[in-house]
């Protein structure tokens, strides 16, 4: 999929522009501004991370919308509650958003998650992963049926292309499952970016280009850490030049951040690489990347009315749910609080 023939320029200090106001969204924006005050604060997350056990961490949520009847001593109960909260926020977003194209675009995330899971199951002949999501544009039952019958014609053309690329990459690379992920990441990123360029949505274009950069930064550091010889896994369409990322694979960890000193990603790479070499862990890198995206989403506070605050709230709320799941899973498995705090970026 061809997105653009030109390398996008980093002509901004920290974040790309977010676009202007759209007064059709006056009520919807006011609604999410009120809901933003109910987001879980940092101190609650820290209390959960430092809690002595899983039950105590769950108790920290007792005065929030994430409280579980009976105390939530069973992890399955907590997981069901988190899934329900995620469904609620997605339904709210669907009710508030006025542009069907934006709703469809953001639902594609679940379609691609289903596609990735289906390909992993099909090509490895194993029932790996969780059940299919039913919150995308293609019903889970229909998705499963398509892959059972191996008739992919009901799927959109871009998904059919993604399947073809993933299957080819999988078999060309010694049936390495990671190549399924590379192919689907590439397909998903290109589809989303091409779509928002077509829609002329400045905010989402900036967001999706940032997400491509982050995928590429993670890939670069993971390939370096494993001393992999792979090179052609980077996704085009981000602000970072592919050649700089490839060059980063050939120099020492102590020098890689300097390659990106003139970009907004210097500190992400610098502290992420330092933590990686000291602790053999990507926790700091993951935390840095999450914080950078959160910072971009917070720029929507400048918008008086528009779809940007709605999209930002949806993504922030889903991020909050992922963070709660991460902490509670860590507590359930008795991970040290220090590791949890490192992942939170504390």
C-alpha atoms as a printed R data frame, in Angstrom:
    type eleno elety resid chain resno       x       y      z
1   ATOM     1    CA   UNK     A     1   0.000   0.000  0.000
2   ATOM     2    CA   UNK     A     2   1.488   3.305 -1.056
3   ATOM     3    CA   UNK     A     3   0.891   6.111  1.423
4   ATOM     4    CA   UNK     A     4   2.946   9.022  0.247
5   ATOM     5    CA   UNK     A     5   6.016   9.434 -1.886
6   ATOM     6    CA   UNK     A     6   7.565  12.011  0.453
7   ATOM     7    CA   UNK     A     7   9.226  11.517  3.824
8   ATOM     8    CA   UNK     A     8   7.165  13.536  6.352
9   ATOM     9    CA   UNK     A     9   9.202  16.289  7.996
10  ATOM    10    CA   UNK     A    10   9.546  16.842 11.720
11  ATOM    11    CA   UNK     A    11   8.673  20.534 11.609
12  ATOM    12    CA   UNK     A    12   7.403  20.635 15.202
13  ATOM    13    CA   UNK     A    13   9.073  20.744 18.602
14  ATOM    14    CA   UNK     A    14   7.531  17.823 20.481
15  ATOM    15    CA   UNK     A    15   4.214  16.909 18.889
16  ATOM    16    CA   UNK     A    16   2.592  17.409 15.472
17  ATOM    17    CA   UNK     A    17  -0.454  19.689 15.095
18  ATOM    18    CA   UNK     A    18  -3.851  18.496 16.314
19  ATOM    19    CA   UNK     A    19  -6.175  20.463 14.028
20  ATOM    20    CA   UNK     A    20  -8.888  22.970 14.838
21  ATOM    21    CA   UNK     A    21 -12.344  23.093 16.395
22  ATOM    22    CA   UNK     A    22 -15.479  21.444 15.043
23  ATOM    23    CA   UNK     A    23 -18.506  23.011 16.713
24  ATOM    24    CA   UNK     A    24 -20.756  20.049 15.918
25  ATOM    25    CA   UNK     A    25 -19.010  18.378 18.871
26  ATOM    26    CA   UNK     A    26 -19.749  21.027 21.507
27  ATOM    27    CA   UNK     A    27 -21.972  18.777 23.665
28  ATOM    28    CA   UNK     A    28 -19.850  15.649 23.149
29  ATOM    29    CA   UNK     A    29 -16.678  17.494 24.112
30  ATOM    30    CA   UNK     A    30 -18.313  18.845 27.272
31  ATOM    31    CA   UNK     A    31 -19.396  15.299 28.117
32  ATOM    32    CA   UNK     A    32 -15.893  13.841 27.903
33  ATOM    33    CA   UNK     A    33 -14.409  16.800 29.778
34  ATOM    34    CA   UNK     A    34 -16.647  15.864 32.714
35  ATOM    35    CA   UNK     A    35 -15.697  12.186 32.402
36  ATOM    36    CA   UNK     A    36 -11.985  13.025 32.361
37  ATOM    37    CA   UNK     A    37 -12.257  14.105 35.997
38  ATOM    38    CA   UNK     A    38 -13.105  10.499 36.901
39  ATOM    39    CA   UNK     A    39  -9.954   8.962 35.433
40  ATOM    40    CA   UNK     A    40  -7.879   6.942 37.898
41  ATOM    41    CA   UNK     A    41  -5.241   9.194 39.453
42  ATOM    42    CA   UNK     A    42  -1.571   8.347 39.654
43  ATOM    43    CA   UNK     A    43  -1.601   7.854 43.421
44  ATOM    44    CA   UNK     A    44  -4.168   5.056 43.109
45  ATOM    45    CA   UNK     A    45  -1.992   3.277 40.554
46  ATOM    46    CA   UNK     A    46   1.017   3.612 42.846
47  ATOM    47    CA   UNK     A    47  -0.998   2.259 45.781
48  ATOM    48    CA   UNK     A    48  -1.934  -0.743 43.656
49  ATOM    49    CA   UNK     A    49   1.666  -1.309 42.576
50  ATOM    50    CA   UNK     A    50   2.884  -1.180 46.175
51  ATOM    51    CA   UNK     A    51   0.024  -3.269 47.578
52  ATOM    52    CA   UNK     A    52   1.200  -6.406 49.439
53  ATOM    53    CA   UNK     A    53  -0.922  -8.765 47.353
54  ATOM    54    CA   UNK     A    54  -3.532  -9.095 44.596
55  ATOM    55    CA   UNK     A    55  -6.543  -8.725 46.905
56  ATOM    56    CA   UNK     A    56  -5.170  -5.506 48.394
57  ATOM    57    CA   UNK     A    57  -4.542  -4.112 44.914
58  ATOM    58    CA   UNK     A    58  -8.158  -4.856 43.957
59  ATOM    59    CA   UNK     A    59  -9.339  -3.170 47.184
60  ATOM    60    CA   UNK     A    60  -7.607   0.034 46.034
61  ATOM    61    CA   UNK     A    61 -10.281   0.268 43.330
62  ATOM    62    CA   UNK     A    62 -13.249  -0.118 45.677
63  ATOM    63    CA   UNK     A    63 -14.293   3.548 45.408
64  ATOM    64    CA   UNK     A    64 -14.007   3.665 41.617
65  ATOM    65    CA   UNK     A    65 -16.056   2.366 38.690
66  ATOM    66    CA   UNK     A    66 -13.708  -0.647 38.680
67  ATOM    67    CA   UNK     A    67 -14.908  -2.045 41.998
68  ATOM    68    CA   UNK     A    68 -15.939  -5.699 41.918
69  ATOM    69    CA   UNK     A    69 -18.840  -7.164 43.883
70  ATOM    70    CA   UNK     A    70 -17.569  -9.457 46.602
71  ATOM    71    CA   UNK     A    71 -14.100  -7.940 46.560
72  ATOM    72    CA   UNK     A    72 -12.967  -9.471 43.283
73  ATOM    73    CA   UNK     A    73 -10.671 -12.066 44.831
74  ATOM    74    CA   UNK     A    74 -10.858 -14.135 41.658
75  ATOM    75    CA   UNK     A    75  -8.873 -12.798 38.703
76  ATOM    76    CA   UNK     A    76 -11.510 -13.973 36.212
77  ATOM    77    CA   UNK     A    77 -14.082 -11.727 37.901
78  ATOM    78    CA   UNK     A    78 -11.725  -8.781 37.576
79  ATOM    79    CA   UNK     A    79 -11.011  -9.570 33.934
80  ATOM    80    CA   UNK     A    80 -14.726  -9.724 33.133
81  ATOM    81    CA   UNK     A    81 -15.218  -6.370 34.851
82  ATOM    82    CA   UNK     A    82 -12.406  -4.758 32.841
83  ATOM    83    CA   UNK     A    83 -13.817  -6.108 29.572
84  ATOM    84    CA   UNK     A    84 -17.247  -4.746 30.517
85  ATOM    85    CA   UNK     A    85 -15.798  -1.304 31.279
86  ATOM    86    CA   UNK     A    86 -14.000  -1.294 27.932
87  ATOM    87    CA   UNK     A    87 -17.221  -2.195 26.118
88  ATOM    88    CA   UNK     A    88 -19.039   0.612 27.958
89  ATOM    89    CA   UNK     A    89 -16.531   3.258 26.873
90  ATOM    90    CA   UNK     A    90 -16.598   2.056 23.287
91  ATOM    91    CA   UNK     A    91 -20.395   2.232 23.245
92  ATOM    92    CA   UNK     A    92 -20.252   5.758 24.646
93  ATOM    93    CA   UNK     A    93 -17.771   6.772 21.966
94  ATOM    94    CA   UNK     A    94 -19.974   5.276 19.241
95  ATOM    95    CA   UNK     A    95 -22.924   7.292 20.559
96  ATOM    96    CA   UNK     A    96 -20.987  10.569 20.713
97  ATOM    97    CA   UNK     A    97 -18.977  10.466 17.493
98  ATOM    98    CA   UNK     A    98 -20.726  12.057 14.505
99  ATOM    99    CA   UNK     A    99 -18.413  10.882 11.740
100 ATOM   100    CA   UNK     A   100 -19.068   7.285 10.743
101 ATOM   101    CA   UNK     A   101 -15.712   7.094  8.951
102 ATOM   102    CA   UNK     A   102 -13.865   7.817 12.208
103 ATOM   103    CA   UNK     A   103 -15.903   5.243 14.117
104 ATOM   104    CA   UNK     A   104 -15.214   2.620 11.455
105 ATOM   105    CA   UNK     A   105 -11.509   3.471 11.415
106 ATOM   106    CA   UNK     A   106 -11.130   3.088 15.169
107 ATOM   107    CA   UNK     A   107 -13.063  -0.182 15.165
108 ATOM   108    CA   UNK     A   108 -10.542  -1.599 12.693
109 ATOM   109    CA   UNK     A   109  -8.175  -2.113 15.632
110 ATOM   110    CA   UNK     A   110 -10.227  -5.111 16.748
111 ATOM   111    CA   UNK     A   111 -10.483  -6.409 13.200
112 ATOM   112    CA   UNK     A   112  -6.696  -6.413 12.884
113 ATOM   113    CA   UNK     A   113  -6.349  -8.047 16.323
114 ATOM   114    CA   UNK     A   114  -8.711 -10.786 15.128
115 ATOM   115    CA   UNK     A   115  -6.778 -11.089 11.871
116 ATOM   116    CA   UNK     A   116  -3.497 -11.502 13.715
117 ATOM   117    CA   UNK     A   117  -4.991 -14.140 16.041
118 ATOM   118    CA   UNK     A   118  -6.644 -16.031 13.185
119 ATOM   119    CA   UNK     A   119  -3.419 -16.179 11.179
120 ATOM   120    CA   UNK     A   120  -1.404 -17.358 14.167
121 ATOM   121    CA   UNK     A   121  -3.918 -20.141 14.806
122 ATOM   122    CA   UNK     A   122  -4.184 -21.105 11.138
123 ATOM   123    CA   UNK     A   123  -0.482 -21.137 10.317
124 ATOM   124    CA   UNK     A   124   0.729 -22.760 13.542
125 ATOM   125    CA   UNK     A   125  -2.271 -25.096 13.830
126 ATOM   126    CA   UNK     A   126  -2.590 -24.219 17.522
127 ATOM   127    CA   UNK     A   127  -5.387 -22.610 19.528
128 ATOM   128    CA   UNK     A   128  -3.219 -19.813 20.868
129 ATOM   129    CA   UNK     A   129  -4.400 -16.486 22.255
130 ATOM   130    CA   UNK     A   130  -7.783 -15.478 23.563
131 ATOM   131    CA   UNK     A   131 -11.169 -15.544 21.861
132 ATOM   132    CA   UNK     A   132 -11.941 -13.231 18.971
133 ATOM   133    CA   UNK     A   133 -13.180  -9.755 19.784
134 ATOM   134    CA   UNK     A   134 -16.754  -8.994 18.771
135 ATOM   135    CA   UNK     A   135 -16.243  -5.222 18.830
136 ATOM   136    CA   UNK     A   136 -14.758  -4.741 15.377
137 ATOM   137    CA   UNK     A   137 -16.598  -4.095 12.127
138 ATOM   138    CA   UNK     A   138 -16.607  -7.834 11.326
139 ATOM   139    CA   UNK     A   139 -18.503 -10.066 13.826
140 ATOM   140    CA   UNK     A   140 -16.294 -12.595 15.606
141 ATOM   141    CA   UNK     A   141 -18.419 -15.542 14.473
142 ATOM   142    CA   UNK     A   142 -18.167 -14.479 10.840
143 ATOM   143    CA   UNK     A   143 -14.426 -13.916 11.177
144 ATOM   144    CA   UNK     A   144 -13.866 -17.405 12.555
145 ATOM   145    CA   UNK     A   145 -16.001 -18.924  9.812
146 ATOM   146    CA   UNK     A   146 -14.032 -17.148  7.086
147 ATOM   147    CA   UNK     A   147 -10.791 -18.709  8.268
148 ATOM   148    CA   UNK     A   148 -12.288 -22.150  8.788
149 ATOM   149    CA   UNK     A   149 -13.535 -22.180  5.203
150 ATOM   150    CA   UNK     A   150 -10.386 -20.440  3.892
151 ATOM   151    CA   UNK     A   151 -12.581 -18.151  1.809
152 ATOM   152    CA   UNK     A   152 -11.225 -14.657  2.376
153 ATOM   153    CA   UNK     A   153 -13.305 -12.873 -0.269
154 ATOM   154    CA   UNK     A   154 -15.807 -11.445  2.299
155 ATOM   155    CA   UNK     A   155 -12.925  -9.529  3.914
156 ATOM   156    CA   UNK     A   156 -11.948  -6.037  2.719
157 ATOM   157    CA   UNK     A   157  -9.242  -5.923  0.070
158 ATOM   158    CA   UNK     A   158  -6.622  -4.446  2.415
159 ATOM   159    CA   UNK     A   159  -7.124  -7.379  4.813
160 ATOM   160    CA   UNK     A   160  -6.800  -9.870  1.982
161 ATOM   161    CA   UNK     A   161  -3.510  -8.184  1.054
162 ATOM   162    CA   UNK     A   162  -2.410  -8.424  4.691
163 ATOM   163    CA   UNK     A   163  -3.188 -12.147  4.804
164 ATOM   164    CA   UNK     A   164  -1.217 -12.738  1.608
165 ATOM   165    CA   UNK     A   165   1.796 -10.814  2.929
166 ATOM   166    CA   UNK     A   166   1.677 -12.526  6.335
167 ATOM   167    CA   UNK     A   167   1.467 -16.040  4.887
168 ATOM   168    CA   UNK     A   168   4.282 -15.341  2.437
169 ATOM   169    CA   UNK     A   169   6.507 -13.803  5.120
170 ATOM   170    CA   UNK     A   170   5.807 -16.685  7.520
171 ATOM   171    CA   UNK     A   171   6.938 -19.372  5.068
172 ATOM   172    CA   UNK     A   172   9.836 -17.353  3.657
173 ATOM   173    CA   UNK     A   173  11.275 -16.940  7.151
174 ATOM   174    CA   UNK     A   174  11.361 -20.490  8.491
175 ATOM   175    CA   UNK     A   175   7.804 -20.332  9.863
176 ATOM   176    CA   UNK     A   176   8.740 -17.675 12.402
177 ATOM   177    CA   UNK     A   177   5.509 -16.388 13.975
178 ATOM   178    CA   UNK     A   178   7.043 -12.946 14.457
179 ATOM   179    CA   UNK     A   179   6.800 -12.412 10.700
180 ATOM   180    CA   UNK     A   180   3.025 -12.653 10.958
181 ATOM   181    CA   UNK     A   181   3.169  -9.740 13.396
182 ATOM   182    CA   UNK     A   182   5.522  -7.746 11.159
183 ATOM   183    CA   UNK     A   183   3.234  -8.194  8.165
184 ATOM   184    CA   UNK     A   184   0.038  -7.307 10.023
185 ATOM   185    CA   UNK     A   185   1.655  -4.321 11.764
186 ATOM   186    CA   UNK     A   186   2.706  -3.062  8.344
187 ATOM   187    CA   UNK     A   187  -0.720  -3.650  6.799
188 ATOM   188    CA   UNK     A   188  -2.557  -2.026  9.696
189 ATOM   189    CA   UNK     A   189  -0.301   1.029  9.863
190 ATOM   190    CA   UNK     A   190  -0.504   1.675  6.126
191 ATOM   191    CA   UNK     A   191  -4.270   1.227  6.004
192 ATOM   192    CA   UNK     A   192  -4.905   3.614  8.900
193 ATOM   193    CA   UNK     A   193  -2.524   6.256  7.610
194 ATOM   194    CA   UNK     A   194  -3.861   6.127  4.058
195 ATOM   195    CA   UNK     A   195  -7.400   6.435  5.433
196 ATOM   196    CA   UNK     A   196  -6.768   9.522  7.579
197 ATOM   197    CA   UNK     A   197  -4.866  11.218  4.768
198 ATOM   198    CA   UNK     A   198  -7.918  10.607  2.599
199 ATOM   199    CA   UNK     A   199 -10.154  12.012  5.364
200 ATOM   200    CA   UNK     A   200  -7.775  14.972  5.849
201 ATOM   201    CA   UNK     A   201  -7.804  14.387  9.605
202 ATOM   202    CA   UNK     A   202  -4.691  16.191 10.867
203 ATOM   203    CA   UNK     A   203  -4.952  14.876 14.432
204 ATOM   204    CA   UNK     A   204  -5.175  11.198 13.532
205 ATOM   205    CA   UNK     A   205  -2.527  11.532 10.840
206 ATOM   206    CA   UNK     A   206  -0.097  12.847 13.456
207 ATOM   207    CA   UNK     A   207  -1.116  10.144 15.926
208 ATOM   208    CA   UNK     A   208  -0.731   7.315 13.424
209 ATOM   209    CA   UNK     A   209   2.668   8.571 12.243
210 ATOM   210    CA   UNK     A   210   3.811   8.702 15.890
211 ATOM   211    CA   UNK     A   211   2.549   5.136 16.385
212 ATOM   212    CA   UNK     A   212   4.544   3.999 13.351
213 ATOM   213    CA   UNK     A   213   7.674   5.649 14.782
214 ATOM   214    CA   UNK     A   214   7.129   3.924 18.113
215 ATOM   215    CA   UNK     A   215   6.698   0.527 16.457
216 ATOM   216    CA   UNK     A   216   9.935   1.137 14.562
217 ATOM   217    CA   UNK     A   217  11.846   2.293 17.661
218 ATOM   218    CA   UNK     A   218  10.748  -0.820 19.559
219 ATOM   219    CA   UNK     A   219  11.694  -3.018 16.608
220 ATOM   220    CA   UNK     A   220  15.123  -1.391 16.335
221 ATOM   221    CA   UNK     A   221  15.993  -1.911 19.998
222 ATOM   222    CA   UNK     A   222  14.594  -5.441 20.092
223 ATOM   223    CA   UNK     A   223  16.578  -6.428 16.997
224 ATOM   224    CA   UNK     A   224  19.732  -4.907 18.526
225 ATOM   225    CA   UNK     A   225  19.171  -6.679 21.832
226 ATOM   226    CA   UNK     A   226  18.769 -10.073 20.168
227 ATOM   227    CA   UNK     A   227  21.636  -9.397 17.718
228 ATOM   228    CA   UNK     A   228  19.246 -10.184 14.886
229 ATOM   229    CA   UNK     A   229  20.332  -9.749 11.278
230 ATOM   230    CA   UNK     A   230  16.838  -8.701 10.193
231 ATOM   231    CA   UNK     A   231  16.676  -5.330  8.457
232 ATOM   232    CA   UNK     A   232  13.542  -5.059  6.347
233 ATOM   233    CA   UNK     A   233  10.976  -4.956  9.139
234 ATOM   234    CA   UNK     A   234  10.577  -1.212  9.552
235 ATOM   235    CA   UNK     A   235   7.307   0.446  8.549
236 ATOM   236    CA   UNK     A   236   7.284   3.434  6.238
237 ATOM   237    CA   UNK     A   237   5.067   6.443  6.903
238 ATOM   238    CA   UNK     A   238   6.448   7.652 10.235
239 ATOM   239    CA   UNK     A   239   8.478  10.785 10.849
240 ATOM   240    CA   UNK     A   240  11.728   8.858 11.366
241 ATOM   241    CA   UNK     A   241  13.816   7.939  8.333
242 ATOM   242    CA   UNK     A   242  14.119   4.202  7.741
243 ATOM   243    CA   UNK     A   243  17.831   4.544  6.955
244 ATOM   244    CA   UNK     A   244  18.469   6.081 10.396
245 ATOM   245    CA   UNK     A   245  16.692   3.157 12.040
246 ATOM   246    CA   UNK     A   246  18.747   0.669 10.037
247 ATOM   247    CA   UNK     A   247  21.930   2.549 10.926
248 ATOM   248    CA   UNK     A   248  20.909   2.292 14.579
249 ATOM   249    CA   UNK     A   249  21.181  -1.483 14.279
250 ATOM   250    CA   UNK     A   250  24.863  -1.279 13.364
251 ATOM   251    CA   UNK     A   251  26.201   0.894 16.195
252 ATOM   252    CA   UNK     A   252  26.542   0.401 19.934
253 ATOM   253    CA   UNK     A   253  23.740   0.964 22.399
254 ATOM   254    CA   UNK     A   254  25.666   3.896 23.869
255 ATOM   255    CA   UNK     A   255  25.553   5.742 20.528
256 ATOM   256    CA   UNK     A   256  22.119   4.913 19.171
257 ATOM   257    CA   UNK     A   257  20.192   7.712 20.903
258 ATOM   258    CA   UNK     A   258  22.513  10.346 19.405
259 ATOM   259    CA   UNK     A   259  21.229   9.397 15.946
260 ATOM   260    CA   UNK     A   260  17.839  10.777 16.992
261 ATOM   261    CA   UNK     A   261  19.020  13.794 18.997
262 ATOM   262    CA   UNK     A   262  17.206  16.184 16.643
263 ATOM   263    CA   UNK     A   263  13.902  14.332 17.024
264 ATOM   264    CA   UNK     A   264  11.272  14.287 19.812
265 ATOM   265    CA   UNK     A   265  12.191  10.654 20.493
266 ATOM   266    CA   UNK     A   266  15.684  11.213 21.882
267 ATOM   267    CA   UNK     A   267  14.791  10.724 25.554
268 ATOM   268    CA   UNK     A   268  12.565   7.708 24.797
269 ATOM   269    CA   UNK     A   269  15.484   5.961 23.116
270 ATOM   270    CA   UNK     A   270  18.197   7.235 25.442
271 ATOM   271    CA   UNK     A   271  16.664   6.136 28.749
272 ATOM   272    CA   UNK     A   272  15.030   3.076 27.184
273 ATOM   273    CA   UNK     A   273  18.346   1.808 25.801
274 ATOM   274    CA   UNK     A   274  20.163   2.582 29.057
275 ATOM   275    CA   UNK     A   275  17.630   0.634 31.118
276 ATOM   276    CA   UNK     A   276  17.714  -2.214 28.597
277 ATOM   277    CA   UNK     A   277  21.477  -2.634 28.793
278 ATOM   278    CA   UNK     A   278  21.485  -2.368 32.597
279 ATOM   279    CA   UNK     A   279  18.474  -4.581 33.358
280 ATOM   280    CA   UNK     A   280  17.954  -6.707 30.228
281 ATOM   281    CA   UNK     A   281  14.400  -5.430 30.178
282 ATOM   282    CA   UNK     A   282  12.183  -3.338 27.903
283 ATOM   283    CA   UNK     A   283  10.036  -2.040 30.780
284 ATOM   284    CA   UNK     A   284  11.412   1.503 30.597
285 ATOM   285    CA   UNK     A   285  11.081   1.640 26.829
286 ATOM   286    CA   UNK     A   286   7.446   0.547 27.007
287 ATOM   287    CA   UNK     A   287   6.723   3.120 29.721
288 ATOM   288    CA   UNK     A   288   8.459   5.874 27.733
289 ATOM   289    CA   UNK     A   289   6.454   5.085 24.606
290 ATOM   290    CA   UNK     A   290   3.154   5.070 26.508
291 ATOM   291    CA   UNK     A   291   3.954   8.421 28.122
292 ATOM   292    CA   UNK     A   292   4.866   9.986 24.791
293 ATOM   293    CA   UNK     A   293   1.540   8.992 23.220
294 ATOM   294    CA   UNK     A   294  -0.321  10.123 26.342
295 ATOM   295    CA   UNK     A   295   1.393  13.480 26.033
296 ATOM   296    CA   UNK     A   296   0.136  13.855 22.476
297 ATOM   297    CA   UNK     A   297  -3.397  12.927 23.498
298 ATOM   298    CA   UNK     A   298  -3.293  15.565 26.241
299 ATOM   299    CA   UNK     A   299  -2.689  18.232 23.596
300 ATOM   300    CA   UNK     A   300  -6.404  17.922 22.808
301 ATOM   301    CA   UNK     A   301  -7.101  19.954 25.952
302 ATOM   302    CA   UNK     A   302  -6.544  22.940 23.625
303 ATOM   303    CA   UNK     A   303  -9.627  21.981 21.594
304 ATOM   304    CA   UNK     A   304 -12.901  23.596 22.658
305 ATOM   305    CA   UNK     A   305 -15.073  21.326 20.510
306 ATOM   306    CA   UNK     A   306 -14.170  18.555 18.095
307 ATOM   307    CA   UNK     A   307 -13.661  14.820 17.642
308 ATOM   308    CA   UNK     A   308 -10.081  15.045 18.953
309 ATOM   309    CA   UNK     A   309 -11.045  15.117 22.672
310 ATOM   310    CA   UNK     A   310 -13.410  12.159 22.105
311 ATOM   311    CA   UNK     A   311 -10.720  10.084 20.430
312 ATOM   312    CA   UNK     A   312  -8.185  11.077 23.082
313 ATOM   313    CA   UNK     A   313 -10.582  10.125 25.898
314 ATOM   314    CA   UNK     A   314 -11.344   6.747 24.290
315 ATOM   315    CA   UNK     A   315  -7.646   5.964 23.932
316 ATOM   316    CA   UNK     A   316  -6.798   7.248 27.413
317 ATOM   317    CA   UNK     A   317  -9.571   5.195 28.968
318 ATOM   318    CA   UNK     A   318  -8.522   2.049 27.103
319 ATOM   319    CA   UNK     A   319  -4.948   2.745 28.213
320 ATOM   320    CA   UNK     A   320  -6.160   3.039 31.802
321 ATOM   321    CA   UNK     A   321  -7.857  -0.356 31.540
322 ATOM   322    CA   UNK     A   322  -4.691  -1.918 30.099
323 ATOM   323    CA   UNK     A   323  -2.653  -0.432 32.949
324 ATOM   324    CA   UNK     A   324  -5.028  -1.827 35.577
325 ATOM   325    CA   UNK     A   325  -4.883  -5.249 33.929
326 ATOM   326    CA   UNK     A   326  -1.093  -5.065 33.833
327 ATOM   327    CA   UNK     A   327  -0.797  -4.163 37.522
328 ATOM   328    CA   UNK     A   328  -3.335  -6.738 38.685
329 ATOM   329    CA   UNK     A   329  -1.764  -9.471 36.557
330 ATOM   330    CA   UNK     A   330   1.623  -8.589 38.025
331 ATOM   331    CA   UNK     A   331   0.224  -8.707 41.586
332 ATOM   332    CA   UNK     A   332  -1.481 -12.019 40.866
333 ATOM   333    CA   UNK     A   333   1.897 -13.418 39.808
334 ATOM   334    CA   UNK     A   334   3.699 -11.853 42.803
335 ATOM   335    CA   UNK     A   335   6.000  -9.608 40.760
336 ATOM   336    CA   UNK     A   336   8.142  -7.180 42.706
337 ATOM   337    CA   UNK     A   337   6.639  -3.686 43.108
338 ATOM   338    CA   UNK     A   338   9.838  -2.176 41.688
339 ATOM   339    CA   UNK     A   339   9.258  -3.884 38.336
340 ATOM   340    CA   UNK     A   340   5.663  -2.674 38.224
341 ATOM   341    CA   UNK     A   341   6.755   0.872 39.036
342 ATOM   342    CA   UNK     A   342   9.404   0.753 36.313
343 ATOM   343    CA   UNK     A   343   6.733  -0.270 33.827
344 ATOM   344    CA   UNK     A   344   4.585   2.643 34.971
345 ATOM   345    CA   UNK     A   345   7.524   4.971 34.415
346 ATOM   346    CA   UNK     A   346   7.988   5.831 38.094
